[in-house]
Amino acid sequence: MSTNGMESWAVDLKDVGAIYPFQGSEGLMVIIGLVFWIGWHILQTRHENAEIEADMAADRSGEETRAAIDRH
């Protein structure tokens, strides 16, 4: 069974048309993939930096609270 209508592959391949969808758009798909990949890393880095800053702020406020308790 063939999805492209060919009965036999024993032909000159230069006479065969497209054998898979979106043929010729590989370059565009690579560019889209790279933009998505780099964008993902940028968003992930921003999220992780915000989380680290929040943890550091919580640690600083905890240290200030401990210092105030120790003074009394």
N, C-alpha and C positions, 0 to 999 in steps of 0.2 A: 504494500500500500504506500502510496506516495502523496504527500501534501502539496507538491508543486506540479503535479501532472506528468512527471517524467516516468516512463516505463522502464528505462534502462540508463545507467550511468556510463555505458560504453559508447560515449559520443565525444566529439571534440569539445572540451570545456569552454573554449572561447565562444561557442555558439549557445552556451547555456546562459540564461538570464539570472536574475537575482534568486538565490536559494535560501535566503533568510530575510526577515523583515528589517526595515530601516537600514538597508545596505547603503553605505556611503556616508552615514552620519556618525561614524565611530569617533571622529575627531571632536565633534560637538559633545558627544556623550562623555568623552574623557575630560573635556574642559568643565562640564557641569559637575562631574564627579570630583575633580580637584577643588572647585569652588566650594562644594558641599563639605569636603573633607577638611579644608583649611578653616572654613566657617565654623565647623563643629569644634575644632581645637580652640579657636578664639572664644567661643561661647563657654566651653568647658573651663578654660583658664580663668575667665572672668568669674564664673560661678565658684570655682575653688578658691580664688583670691578673696571673694566676699565672705566665704565661709571661714577661711583662716582669719580674716580681720575680725569677724564676729567672735571667734574663739579667743583671740588675743585680747579683745576688749573685755570679754567676760573674765579672763584671767586677771587683767589689770584691776577691774573693779573688785574682784575677790581679794587681791593683795591689799588694796586700800582699806577694805573692810577689816581684814586681819590686823593691819597696822593700827587702826583706830581702836580695836578691841584690846590690843597689846598695851596701848598707852593708858588705858583706864585700869 
